[in-house]
């Protein structure tokens, strides 16, 4: 005697995540709600990456993520058609968990800089000794019309090269060892100063 047993199982369905009307990314999930939470997580991660980039390197070529869509396997937008219990609290939980993650971009840049220039290095000075221009002195100079200070430099061409222009850039910290408020696009960095010789 033969007995047939049928076991029901659920297969994952295909969904597509679209951020700011750009490329589609495949999401496979068992339900619309699970796919939505995965898409929402991707969106929050994109926002965190953007914010971390802004914090670490200032203005970037990236634009801030604005919105996302979740498309079903027929490419129908179902983003605002999905309702499930605790949706708001689950979204909040995802945001808190992701925003607590460390700034991995800053950590990567710091690690690379310290591997090249030593532990505690604030910026990359590798190869500076090979520059044809040597800074003889640098000091802050107060301005009459502003609370910002200028930088006064004395420098000299110490090479046989003909130098026609120089670009100076400086880094500053406040009394709390935090990047100082400078006029450059990157935190702590002063605006480039270009001089023609």
N, C-alpha and C positions, 0 to 999 in steps of 0.2 A: 504494500500500500504506500502510495506516495502522497505527501502533504506539501502543498505549496504555501509558502508564507510570503506575503508582500509587506515589505517594510517601507513606510513612507519617509521620505527625507526631503528636506528643503534645499534648493540650490541657490547659490548667490546670483543676484541679478546685476546687470550692468547699469551704472549711472555715470553721469559726466559732470565734473566740476568745472565751472567757467568763472574766472576772476576778471572783473572789469572788461567783459566782452573780448577776452583774449583767447589763448589756446585752451582746448578741452583737456582735462586729465581724467582718466578712467578711475572710477570707484566701484568696487564690487561689494555688495552688502545684501543681507537677507531681507531687509525691509526698507521702506522709504525713510522711516525715522532714523534707522542706523546709518543710512547713506547721508541724511541731512547732518547728523552729528559729525560725521567724518568730514563733510564739506565745510562745516562751520569751524572745525578744528584747523583745517588747511587755511581758511581765511584769517583766523586769529594768528596763526604762525606767520603768515605773510605780513600782517600788520606789525608783529613783533620784530621781524627781520628789518622792515623799513625803519622802525623807531630805533633799533640798535644801530643801524647804519648811520642815521642822522646823529645819534649821540656820539658815535665813534669817529666818524670822518666828516661830519657836517653835511653840507649840501651834496647830494649824490645824483646820479642820472636816473635813479629809481623814482617812480611816482607813488604816492601813498595809495594803498589799496582802498577802494571805495565801496565796492559791492561784489557779491558773488551770486551765481545761479547754480541750481542743481537741476540737471536734465535727466529724465528717465531714459529707458532704452529706445524709446521712439523719438528722442530728442525734444520732448515737451518740457517746458519749464514748470517744475513742480515746487519751486522754492517756497512759495507762500501758500501752498495747498496742503502742507504737512502740519498736522497738529497732533500732539501726543502729551501724555501726562508729564509734568515736571520739565517741560521744554525750557522755560526761562531759567530754572535753577541749574539744569544741566549745561546750558550755555554759559552761565555765570561760573560754574565749576571749571569748565574748559578754559575760560579766560584767565581765571586765577592761577590755574596750574601752569599754563604756558607763560604767563607774564612773570611768574616767580623764577623761571629758568634764567640762568646767568646770560650775560651778553657774550655769546660765543664769538662774535666778530671781534669785539674788543680783546677777548682772551687770545684769539689767534694772532692778532696784530702784535699784542704785547709779547707773546711767546716768541714770535719770529724776530722781533726787535731785540729781545733779551738774548736770544741765541747768537745774534750777530754782534751785539754791543755790550753784553754783560747784564747780570741781574740788576734790576732797578733802573735800567736805562729808560729815560723818558721819551727819547726820540732817536732816530737813526743818524748817527754821525759817522758811519762807516765810510772810509775813503776821504774824509775831510782833510786829512794831512797831505793828501795828494793835490789839493786844489791849488791853482796858481796864485790865488789871492789869500793873504793872511790878514786876519782881523787883529789889529794891534791893541785896540781898546774899544769898549762898548759901555755906554752909560745911558740912563734915563734922563730926559730933559723935560721939565714941566712946561705946560702950555698955558698961556694967559686966558684963552677962550674955552678951555675944556678941562675936564677932570682926567682925561687920558694923558698919557705921557708919550713923547716921541723917543726914538732911540737914536743916539748920536754915535756914529762909528768912525774909527780911524782904521784905515786898511792900506795894504801895500801889495803891489805885484811882486811876488818873490820868485818868479819864473822868467824864462826867456821868451815866453809866449806873449803875443800881442793880445791884450784883453780890451775889447771895445765896449762891453757892458757887463754889469754885475747885477745879480738878483739876490737880495738878502731876505731871509725869513727867520723869525725868532719865536721862541716858545716861552711862555710865562706862567707862573703859578702864584696864587694868592697866599695869604698867611696860613691857610689850612691845607696847603700842598695840593690844592685843586687847580684845574686849569683856569687861568685868569681870564677875565672878560676882555677879549681883544676885538679888533675890528675885522679879523679874517673870518672865512667861512668855517674853519675847523676850530673846535674848542681849544683855547690856550695858545693858538698860533696867531702871530701878528701878520698884518697885510704885507705882501711882498713889496720890497723897496727896490726899484730898478734905477740904476744910475748909469749914465753913459760916460765913458772916460774920454 
